[in-house]
Structures are given as C-alpha cells and as structure tokens.
Amino acid sequence: MMLRIKRVPTVVSNYQKDEAEEGARRVGGCGRNCLNQCCIPGAKLPLYAFKKLNKIDGDKELPGSEKRGPPVDFLDSLLLGEWEDRMQRGLFRYDVTACETKVIPGQFGFIAQLNEGRHLKKRPTEFRVDKVLQPFDGNKFNFTKVGQEEVLFQFEASEDGEVQFIPSAPIEPENSPSVVAINVSPIEYGHVLLIPRILEHLPQRIDRESFLLALHMAAEAGNPYFRLGYNSLGAFATINHLHFQAYYLAVTFPIEKAPTKKITVSGAGVKVSELLNYPVRGLVFEGGNTLQDLSNTVSDACICLQENNIPYNVLISDCGKRIFLLPQCYAEKQALGEVRAELLDTQVNPAVWEISGHMVLKRKKDYEEASDENAWKLLAEVSLSEERFQEVNALIFEAIASDDNGNANLLEDPEVKPHSREEVDTINTSSHAAMVTGTQQCLVLQLSEEMKKGLHPQMQWISYVTQSGRLMHVMMTKIHHVGKVYHLKAKRQMTENLGQVAKFRQRYEKTAAPKEEP
C-alpha cells in the first residue's frame, strides 16, 4: 500500500509554481534569470571559498578562526547582510521579524512562533511518505528554477587553502557550484538554504561530500546560535532536490539542553550518545579526530537510514561539533490515520526545527495555549517506540562499526561497566531481542562480559527467552560491542521444538569443532 499525506508545501522560492504552471512556462521559454542552462552563460555571483581545516579539537582550530581573519565576516556581513538586503528588496513573502515569538514557561523551554502566513498561499498537495529515496524529477520544482537574485553566494572549498571572497565570480556549470539561497518563507531571521552541487540535480539524500559541506558551513559561521537542519523525504522534506536549511536564533534549543547517555566511542574518536528525557528518541554525535571523521560517521548513519527506508531529521549544532540524528514516524502515522485529530488540526508539520523545540504554529489559538505539555504531546507522536528505536540503532551501529578499510571502528568503552552476575541471570530469563524489520538479519541483545566469553568470534549459537516467553535459538555470524549492548548479525533464527534445535546445534558443533592434532 502506497502511503500519502496531504499538506501545504512550503514555498521556498518566488518561482515555485504548481506543476501545470511550470510545464506551461517551459513551453514558452524561461523569460527570467534562473540557474538553468538558459540563463547561466555569463552569469556571476559572489563566491566565498572556505579553508578546509579538519581538526575540531577546540574553537581555535575551526575554519575561519585563525589569527589572520577572513576577508569578510561570513555570518554577520556576508550571510546575514545579504539576507537583509533581499528583505529590503521585498523578496520574502512576509516579514518574519514581525512574527510573535515566545519561550514557553516550563522545564524544557520550548520556543513557540506564531506564523499564520507561511502556509496560506498554496493549496494542499499529496506527498508520498513511504519512500525515503526517490529519483530526481526535473519536471517538478527544483532549485535550478530559482531566480539568481534569490541566491546569496557560492560556497566552495578554497583551492589554495586560504579563505577567499570574490564579490563577482563566474558560475561554472562544469563544476556544479554549491550555493546559499534565501528561503522566501522564512521561519526565523537569516533563514537560508544550502544547496550542494546544485547543477548535478541530486535528490534529497545525504552523501558524505554534501554532509561535510554542511559541517563546514556551520563551522565557518562560528556561532552556536546559527544551526543547520536536514529533513529526509518522509520526514517533511517537500522538495526532492538536495538541500539543508539554516537560520539564526539566539536561544538554546530544548534538544540541546536534553541530557544524554554515552553509548560508545568510535576508533576515530566520535562519541555516540542517546538522548534522554526528551519526547523524541535520537542519537547525538560529537567529537572525532577530524571534522571529516565526525562527518563520515554521521553521514554513514544517515545513508543507512535512507537505504532502509527510515525517515529522519538531522540538526547540526554547536558550530558543527554536535549533531542530532532523529529517526521519525509522524508522517507514516498520519497516512495510516493513527494521529489524533487535535494534533492534525494544528497543521504543524514536525520537521527538524519543531523536533528540536522550535514550534512554528499556524493558529493563534495554538500559540496562546502553547505549553510544555502540548509540545510534548505532539513530539511524542513523532518518536519511534523504544523497541523500534533499538532496532534502528542496531542498523546504524552495524553501518558505522567498520571504517573504510573494513577495520573495526567501534571501541569498547571502559567507562561502561559490564552487568553483574545477578543482571546476567535476569537477562537470560527476561530480556528480549529485536529482529530488525526489513533485513531480518540484525539482532539487539543485552549480554554481559561473561556471556560474551562463550561466543565464538565468527559463529555461535545463542539461546534466549523473549518477553513473550518463547525460547529462541540463533546462530550468530558477527558481533559488535556498543556499550552494554551487543549488536549481533544472525545467520538463522529458529523457534522449532528443542529436539529439532538440538539436532541442528549438534550437527553444527560437530562440523565446527577444531580437529585434534595426532
């Protein structure tokens, strides 16, 4: 069954039209200054070339923070300055600075904004929400159709290793530049879009190169109140052309204040933690020996989710040094009719900003009644269940467990203590394992160090009791230690009677036993 929802698409460009109008305009020619081949020859835009420094151990080593200052202040003078210029030129659909905003009293400090005009000028459109990866469709709106006046500058790595700013640089189609453009329906001050390699027509899917570019932009801004966000298809992205969003808001997001629990540290020094006491379950990535190490770890996790058709959102925080990965299921529940009417009536689409705690509300009633409780109710519907979250984590840790050379990339954490013998007994009799939906090959099982000692590194049988009381027997082929949890890859899972299982096990142990030397 194909899952679809109806929603009003966000208008991010003044040239964003309905598909029928777009088709009619193409037949009649362009007639404007766009980023397609018809208008690019001879076109020029400002170019900011950042210095590719990878080290992230301390603010002094972030790009743009050397003693020799950049030729132009990236955030204040260039990005926000150019954004304000477009506001003065009347390119935005409304004045976002006039929208009412407040911090909701309470434990979490959710931020509420009343933005009644953001969705009123478009009719509801159907969006497919059960397919995270979809091919690029040039017949639909994409960012090559925006006017050049909506583009602030090109954003590229410097070729000579030094920060450069060129006020008027040619657009080179063969190099497919990455650009920063305004969002004409802004959520906040300085709301822009980062569009990697715009002329390559990349669909909305994370890759290593593009994610690293986003981290460089966050690092170049050098301000913790300037954040980037990403929505996958199925998690409220409505334009299938690769892009990140970013804006400036001088308040700490609730998700940034939430406590975390460390799960593991990768061989490259990337710490992976789990969000605690927050309505949406998610992972937090930080640290790493280099910016690329952090980027590769997170992008590999994102790629894993994409390939397993799991919608997700990403928040890039703290100048690119802290990243939140949040798998979600709200659109799926909405399509299945499982979301309460009172939440649907708010017309809030919980994408990355809402999940992070910045609630963009479309009705004055909801704004006036905004509370911690109401925000929590909405976001709780976004979150995966605990069981499903652990299944998804198993997929992620499987994906990031090895480096590019196939070496183990997750280290045992000495700070995480193994279970006591009493805990081992409890695990043996009451803990459960979850097979990952879709793959039927990955298992999450709580084990102790003592239990692990009995496992063959390549293949072994494990018997355990599920929460429903069923005895399960698994032949394991791969084991990854992540904190107190072992993520195991199963060759076979069986629930047959014990006699049949015993025959299989006896046959395996007989063939796998090492031969005695004469």
C-alpha positions as CSV (number, residue, x, y, z in Angstrom):
1,M,0.0,0.0,0.0
2,M,1.4,3.4,-1.0
3,L,1.3,5.9,1.9
4,R,0.5,9.5,1.1
5,I,-0.5,12.6,3.1
6,K,-1.9,15.9,2.1
7,R,-0.1,19.1,3.2
8,V,0.5,22.6,2.1
9,P,4.0,22.6,0.6
10,T,6.4,25.3,1.9
11,V,7.1,27.9,-0.7
12,V,10.9,28.4,-0.6
13,S,11.2,30.4,-3.8
14,N,9.2,33.1,-5.5
15,Y,9.5,31.0,-8.7
16,Q,7.9,27.9,-7.1
17,K,4.8,27.1,-9.1
18,D,2.3,24.3,-9.5
19,E,3.5,21.6,-11.8
20,A,1.0,22.6,-14.5
21,E,2.2,26.2,-14.5
22,E,5.8,25.0,-14.6
23,G,5.1,23.0,-17.7
24,A,3.3,25.8,-19.4
25,R,6.2,28.2,-18.6
26,R,8.8,25.7,-20.0
27,V,6.9,25.5,-23.3
28,G,7.0,29.3,-23.6
29,G,10.6,29.6,-22.6
30,C,12.3,30.9,-19.4
31,G,11.9,34.6,-19.5
32,R,13.8,35.2,-16.3
33,N,17.2,35.0,-14.7
34,C,17.3,31.4,-13.4
35,L,20.1,28.9,-12.7
36,N,19.3,26.6,-15.7
37,Q,21.4,26.4,-18.8
38,C,19.3,29.0,-20.5
39,C,20.5,31.8,-18.1
40,I,23.8,30.6,-16.7
41,P,26.2,31.6,-19.5
42,G,27.9,34.8,-18.4
43,A,26.2,34.9,-15.0
44,K,28.1,35.8,-11.9
45,L,27.5,35.5,-8.2
46,P,29.6,36.3,-5.1
47,L,31.9,33.4,-4.1
48,Y,33.0,32.5,-0.5
49,A,35.9,30.0,-0.5
50,F,36.4,28.4,2.9
51,K,39.6,26.9,4.3
52,K,39.3,23.2,4.6
53,L,40.6,22.6,8.1
54,N,39.6,19.3,9.5
55,K,40.7,19.5,13.2
56,I,37.8,20.2,15.6
57,D,39.7,20.0,18.9
58,G,38.9,23.4,20.2
59,D,37.4,26.5,18.7
60,K,40.8,28.0,17.7
61,E,41.1,25.3,15.0
62,L,37.8,25.8,13.4
63,P,37.7,27.1,9.9
64,G,37.8,30.9,9.8
65,S,39.2,31.3,13.3
66,E,42.9,31.7,12.6
67,K,44.8,34.8,13.6
68,R,44.6,36.1,10.0
69,G,41.0,37.0,9.7
70,P,38.9,36.2,6.6
71,P,38.4,38.9,4.0
72,V,34.7,39.2,5.0
73,D,32.8,38.2,8.1
74,F,31.0,35.1,7.0
75,L,27.9,35.2,9.2
76,D,27.3,38.8,10.1
77,S,28.5,40.7,7.0
78,L,28.0,38.1,4.2
79,L,25.2,35.7,5.0
80,L,23.0,37.9,7.3
81,G,24.0,41.1,5.4
82,E,23.0,39.7,2.1
83,W,19.8,38.2,3.6
84,E,18.8,41.6,4.9
85,D,19.5,43.1,1.5
86,R,17.0,40.6,0.0
87,M,14.5,41.6,2.7
88,Q,14.9,45.3,1.8
89,R,14.3,44.3,-1.8
90,G,11.0,42.7,-0.9
91,L,11.8,39.1,-1.9
92,F,10.3,37.5,1.1
93,R,6.6,36.5,1.3
94,Y,6.2,38.1,4.7
95,D,8.3,39.9,7.4
96,V,9.4,37.1,9.7
97,T,10.8,39.6,12.2
98,A,7.2,40.7,12.9
99,C,6.0,37.2,13.8
100,E,5.3,36.8,17.5
101,T,7.8,34.5,19.3
102,K,8.0,33.4,23.0
103,V,9.8,30.9,25.1
104,I,7.1,28.6,26.7
105,P,7.4,28.6,30.5
106,G,8.3,25.2,31.8
107,Q,11.0,22.6,32.3
108,F,12.1,22.4,28.6
109,G,11.9,25.9,27.3
110,F,10.2,25.1,24.0
111,I,10.1,28.1,21.7
112,A,6.8,29.0,20.0
113,Q,6.3,31.2,17.0
114,L,3.0,32.3,15.5
115,N,3.4,32.3,11.7
116,E,-0.1,32.5,10.2
117,G,1.0,33.4,6.7
118,R,3.5,30.7,6.0
119,H,1.0,28.2,4.5
120,L,-1.9,30.2,3.3
121,K,-1.0,30.9,-0.4
122,K,-0.8,27.3,-1.6
123,R,-3.3,24.5,-1.9
124,P,-2.7,21.1,-0.2
125,T,-0.7,18.7,-2.3
126,E,-0.2,15.0,-1.9
127,F,3.2,13.7,-0.9
128,R,4.4,10.1,-0.8
129,V,5.7,9.4,2.7
130,D,6.7,5.7,2.5
131,K,9.7,6.1,0.3
132,V,12.7,8.0,1.6
133,L,14.8,7.6,-1.6
134,Q,13.1,8.9,-4.8
135,P,14.7,9.8,-8.1
136,F,15.1,13.4,-9.0
137,D,12.3,14.7,-11.3
138,G,13.3,17.7,-13.4
139,N,9.6,18.3,-14.2
140,K,8.9,19.3,-10.6
141,F,10.1,22.4,-8.9
142,N,13.9,22.3,-8.1
143,F,16.4,24.9,-7.1
144,T,17.8,25.4,-10.6
145,K,14.5,27.3,-11.2
146,V,15.0,29.9,-8.6
147,G,16.0,33.4,-9.7
148,Q,19.6,34.4,-9.3
149,E,18.5,37.3,-7.1
150,E,17.5,34.8,-4.5
151,V,21.0,33.3,-4.4
152,L,23.3,35.0,-1.9
153,F,26.6,33.5,-2.8
154,Q,28.5,30.4,-4.0
155,F,30.1,28.3,-1.1
156,E,33.1,26.3,-2.0
157,A,36.4,24.9,-0.6
158,S,39.4,27.1,-1.3
159,E,41.8,25.8,-3.9
160,D,44.9,27.3,-2.3
161,G,44.0,26.6,1.4
162,E,43.2,30.2,2.3
163,V,39.8,31.9,2.9
164,Q,38.8,34.0,-0.1
165,F,35.9,36.2,-1.0
166,I,35.2,37.2,-4.6
167,P,32.3,39.7,-4.9
168,S,31.5,38.7,-8.5
169,A,32.7,35.2,-9.7
170,P,31.5,33.4,-12.8
171,I,29.2,30.4,-12.3
172,E,31.0,27.4,-13.8
173,P,28.4,24.8,-14.8
174,E,31.0,22.1,-15.3
175,N,32.0,22.4,-11.6
176,S,28.4,22.5,-10.4
177,P,28.8,25.1,-7.6
178,S,27.2,24.8,-4.1
179,V,25.1,27.8,-3.4
180,V,23.4,29.5,-0.4
181,A,19.9,30.9,-1.3
182,I,17.2,32.6,0.7
183,N,14.1,30.7,1.9
184,V,11.3,33.1,0.9
185,S,9.1,31.6,3.6
186,P,11.5,32.1,6.5
187,I,11.0,30.5,9.9
188,E,13.5,32.9,11.5
189,Y,16.0,35.6,10.9
190,G,18.6,34.6,8.3
191,H,16.7,31.5,7.1
192,V,18.7,30.2,4.1
193,L,19.1,27.0,2.0
194,L,22.5,25.3,1.4
195,I,22.2,23.6,-2.0
196,P,25.2,21.3,-2.6
197,R,26.4,20.9,-6.2
198,I,23.2,22.5,-7.5
199,L,23.6,21.7,-11.2
200,E,24.1,17.9,-10.5
201,H,20.3,17.6,-9.7
202,L,20.9,15.5,-6.6
203,P,17.8,14.1,-5.0
204,Q,17.2,14.7,-1.3
205,R,19.6,12.1,0.1
206,I,22.7,12.5,2.3
207,D,26.1,11.7,0.9
208,R,29.5,12.1,2.6
209,E,30.6,15.1,0.5
210,S,27.5,17.1,0.9
211,F,27.3,16.5,4.7
212,L,30.9,17.6,5.1
213,L,30.0,20.8,3.2
214,A,27.2,21.4,5.7
215,L,29.5,21.0,8.7
216,H,32.0,23.4,7.1
217,M,29.2,26.0,6.8
218,A,28.3,25.6,10.5
219,A,32.0,25.8,11.4
220,E,32.6,28.8,9.2
221,A,29.6,30.7,10.8
222,G,31.3,30.1,14.2
223,N,28.2,31.0,16.2
224,P,26.3,28.4,18.3
225,Y,23.0,30.2,17.5
226,F,23.4,29.5,13.8
227,R,22.3,26.0,13.1
228,L,21.7,23.8,10.1
229,G,18.9,21.2,9.7
230,Y,18.0,18.5,7.3
231,N,14.7,16.7,6.5
232,S,14.6,13.5,4.6
233,L,11.7,12.6,2.3
234,G,9.0,11.1,4.6
235,A,10.2,13.4,7.4
236,F,8.6,16.6,5.9
237,A,11.0,17.5,3.1
238,T,8.8,18.5,0.2
239,I,11.4,19.3,-2.5
240,N,13.3,16.4,-3.8
241,H,16.5,18.4,-4.6
242,L,19.3,18.0,-2.1
243,H,19.3,20.9,0.4
244,F,19.9,21.8,4.0
245,Q,18.2,24.6,5.9
246,A,19.8,27.1,8.3
247,Y,18.9,30.1,10.4
248,Y,20.0,32.2,13.3
249,L,18.1,32.2,16.6
250,A,19.7,33.5,19.8
251,V,18.3,31.0,22.2
252,T,19.3,27.4,23.2
253,F,17.1,24.8,21.7
254,P,15.4,22.4,24.1
255,I,17.0,19.4,22.4
256,E,20.4,21.0,23.0
257,K,19.7,21.1,26.8
258,A,18.5,17.5,27.0
259,P,20.7,15.1,28.9
260,T,22.4,12.3,27.1
261,K,23.9,8.9,27.9
262,K,27.1,7.8,26.2
263,I,26.8,4.6,24.2
264,T,30.2,4.2,22.5
265,V,33.2,6.0,21.0
266,S,34.4,5.2,17.5
267,G,38.0,4.5,16.7
268,A,38.1,7.9,15.1
269,G,37.1,9.5,18.5
270,V,33.4,10.2,17.6
271,K,31.3,9.8,20.7
272,V,27.8,8.5,20.2
273,S,25.2,9.1,22.9
274,E,21.5,8.6,23.3
275,L,19.0,11.4,24.1
276,L,17.4,11.1,27.5
277,N,14.3,12.8,28.9
278,Y,13.2,14.2,25.6
279,P,10.0,13.4,23.7
280,V,11.8,12.2,20.5
281,R,14.3,9.4,20.7
282,G,17.5,10.1,18.9
283,L,21.3,9.8,18.8
284,V,23.9,12.5,19.4
285,F,27.3,12.5,17.6
286,E,30.2,14.7,18.7
287,G,34.0,14.8,18.8
288,G,36.2,13.0,16.4
289,N,39.8,13.4,15.5
290,T,38.9,15.5,12.4
291,L,35.8,17.2,11.0
292,Q,35.7,14.6,8.3
293,D,35.7,11.8,10.9
294,L,32.6,13.2,12.5
295,S,31.0,13.9,9.1
296,N,31.7,10.4,7.8
297,T,30.3,8.7,10.9
298,V,27.0,10.7,10.8
299,S,26.6,10.6,7.1
300,D,27.1,6.8,7.1
301,A,24.4,6.6,9.7
302,C,22.1,8.7,7.5
303,I,22.9,6.6,4.5
304,C,22.0,3.5,6.5
305,L,18.6,5.0,7.4
306,Q,18.0,6.1,3.8
307,E,18.8,2.6,2.4
308,N,16.5,1.0,4.9
309,N,13.7,3.4,4.1
310,I,13.6,5.1,7.6
311,P,12.6,8.8,7.5
312,Y,14.8,11.0,9.7
313,N,15.8,14.6,10.6
314,V,19.3,16.0,11.4
315,L,20.2,19.0,13.5
316,I,23.8,20.4,13.1
317,S,24.5,22.3,16.3
318,D,27.4,24.0,18.2
319,C,29.3,25.2,15.1
320,G,29.2,21.8,13.5
321,K,30.6,20.0,16.6
322,R,27.4,18.4,17.8
323,I,24.9,16.6,15.6
324,F,21.5,15.1,16.4
325,L,20.1,12.3,14.3
326,L,16.4,11.7,14.8
327,P,14.5,8.9,13.0
328,Q,10.8,9.6,13.0
329,C,7.4,8.2,12.0
330,Y,4.8,11.0,12.2
331,A,4.0,11.2,8.5
332,E,3.6,7.4,8.4
333,K,1.2,7.5,11.4
334,Q,-0.6,10.4,9.7
335,A,-1.0,8.5,6.5
336,L,-2.3,5.5,8.4
337,G,-4.8,7.6,10.4
338,E,-3.1,7.0,13.7
339,V,-2.5,10.6,14.7
340,R,-5.1,12.2,17.0
341,A,-7.4,14.8,15.3
342,E,-6.4,17.5,17.8
343,L,-2.8,17.3,16.7
344,L,-3.7,17.2,13.0
345,D,-5.9,20.3,13.5
346,T,-2.8,22.3,14.5
347,Q,-1.4,21.7,10.9
348,V,2.1,21.6,12.4
349,N,4.5,19.5,10.4
350,P,7.1,18.3,12.8
351,A,10.3,18.6,10.8
352,V,13.8,19.2,12.2
353,W,13.1,22.6,13.7
354,E,9.9,21.5,15.5
355,I,11.6,18.4,16.7
356,S,14.5,20.5,18.1
357,G,12.0,22.5,20.1
358,H,11.2,25.5,17.9
359,M,7.5,25.1,17.3
360,V,6.2,27.0,14.3
361,L,2.4,27.4,15.0
362,K,-0.1,28.4,12.3
363,R,-3.2,29.2,14.5
364,K,-3.3,32.0,17.2
365,K,-5.3,29.6,19.4
366,D,-2.4,27.1,19.5
367,Y,0.1,29.9,20.1
368,E,-1.9,31.3,23.0
369,E,-2.4,27.8,24.5
370,A,1.2,26.7,23.9
371,S,2.6,24.7,26.8
372,D,5.3,22.2,27.6
373,E,2.6,19.6,27.8
374,N,1.1,20.3,24.3
375,A,4.6,20.4,22.7
376,W,5.5,17.1,24.3
377,K,2.2,15.5,23.1
378,L,3.0,16.5,19.5
379,L,6.6,15.4,19.6
380,A,5.9,12.1,21.3
381,E,3.9,11.2,18.2
382,V,7.0,11.8,16.1
383,S,9.2,9.5,18.0
384,L,9.8,5.8,17.3
385,S,8.9,3.4,20.1
386,E,11.7,2.2,22.3
387,E,11.7,-1.2,20.7
388,R,11.7,0.2,17.2
389,F,14.4,2.7,18.1
390,Q,16.7,0.0,19.4
391,E,16.1,-1.9,16.1
392,V,17.1,1.1,14.1
393,N,20.1,1.7,16.3
394,A,21.2,-1.8,15.5
395,L,21.2,-1.0,11.8
396,I,23.1,2.2,12.4
397,F,25.8,0.6,14.5
398,E,26.2,-2.1,12.0
399,A,26.8,0.6,9.4
400,I,29.3,2.6,11.3
401,A,31.1,-0.3,13.0
402,S,33.8,-0.6,10.3
403,D,36.0,2.1,8.8
404,D,36.6,2.5,5.0
405,N,39.3,-0.3,5.2
406,G,37.0,-2.8,6.9
407,N,38.6,-2.4,10.3
408,A,36.6,-2.3,13.5
409,N,35.5,1.3,14.1
410,L,33.6,1.0,17.5
411,L,35.7,0.6,20.6
412,E,34.6,-1.0,23.9
413,D,34.0,1.8,26.4
414,P,36.0,1.3,29.6
415,E,33.6,3.6,31.4
416,V,30.6,1.3,30.8
417,K,30.7,-1.5,33.4
418,P,29.6,-5.0,32.5
419,H,26.5,-6.5,34.1
420,S,26.7,-8.2,37.4
421,R,26.0,-12.0,37.7
422,E,22.6,-11.1,39.0
423,E,22.0,-9.0,36.0
424,V,23.2,-11.8,33.7
425,D,20.6,-14.1,35.3
426,T,17.9,-11.5,34.7
427,I,18.9,-11.0,31.1
428,N,18.9,-14.7,30.5
429,T,15.4,-15.1,31.6
430,S,13.6,-11.8,30.9
431,S,15.4,-9.7,28.3
432,H,14.3,-9.7,24.7
433,A,16.0,-9.3,21.4
434,A,14.6,-7.5,18.5
435,M,15.0,-8.5,14.9
436,V,15.3,-5.5,12.6
437,T,12.3,-5.1,10.4
438,G,13.2,-5.3,6.7
439,T,16.5,-7.1,7.0
440,Q,15.7,-10.0,9.3
441,Q,19.4,-10.3,9.9
442,C,20.3,-8.0,12.8
443,L,19.7,-8.7,16.4
444,V,20.0,-6.5,19.5
445,L,20.6,-8.5,22.7
446,Q,21.7,-7.5,26.1
447,L,24.8,-9.6,27.1
448,S,27.4,-9.4,29.8
449,E,31.1,-9.8,29.5
450,E,30.8,-13.3,31.0
451,M,28.2,-14.3,28.4
452,K,30.4,-12.9,25.6
453,K,33.3,-15.1,26.6
454,G,31.4,-18.1,25.5
455,L,30.8,-16.8,22.0
456,H,32.9,-17.9,19.1
457,P,34.1,-14.7,17.3
458,Q,32.8,-16.0,13.9
459,M,29.8,-18.2,14.6
460,Q,28.0,-19.4,17.7
461,W,24.6,-20.4,18.9
462,I,22.7,-18.3,21.4
463,S,19.6,-19.3,23.3
464,Y,17.4,-16.7,25.0
465,V,13.9,-16.2,26.2
466,T,11.7,-13.4,24.6
467,Q,9.4,-11.2,26.6
468,S,6.5,-13.3,25.5
469,G,8.2,-16.4,26.9
470,R,9.2,-18.0,23.6
471,L,12.6,-19.8,23.6
472,M,14.7,-18.6,20.6
473,H,17.9,-20.0,19.2
474,V,20.2,-18.0,16.9
475,M,23.3,-18.8,15.0
476,M,25.4,-15.6,15.1
477,T,27.9,-14.6,12.5
478,K,29.0,-11.1,13.6
479,I,29.3,-9.3,16.9
480,H,29.6,-5.6,17.6
481,H,30.0,-4.3,21.1
482,V,28.3,-1.0,21.7
483,G,28.4,0.0,25.4
484,K,26.4,-2.6,27.3
485,V,24.7,-3.9,24.2
486,Y,25.9,-6.3,21.7
487,H,24.7,-6.0,18.1
488,L,24.7,-9.4,16.5
489,K,24.2,-10.5,13.0
490,A,22.1,-13.6,12.7
491,K,22.5,-16.3,10.2
492,R,19.5,-18.2,11.3
493,Q,16.7,-17.7,13.9
494,M,14.6,-20.6,14.8
495,T,11.6,-21.3,17.1
496,E,11.3,-25.0,16.4
497,N,11.0,-27.6,19.2
498,L,14.0,-28.2,21.3
499,G,14.6,-31.6,19.8
500,Q,14.9,-30.2,16.3
501,V,17.1,-27.3,17.5
502,A,19.3,-29.8,19.4
503,K,19.9,-31.7,16.1
504,F,20.9,-28.6,14.3
505,R,23.2,-27.5,17.1
506,Q,24.8,-30.9,17.4
507,R,25.4,-31.0,13.7
508,Y,26.9,-27.5,13.7
509,E,29.2,-28.2,16.7
510,K,30.3,-31.5,15.2
511,T,31.4,-29.8,11.9
512,A,32.7,-26.6,13.5
513,A,34.8,-28.3,16.3
514,P,38.5,-28.0,15.8
515,K,40.2,-31.2,14.8
516,E,42.6,-32.7,17.3
517,E,46.2,-33.0,16.2
518,P,47.6,-36.6,16.1
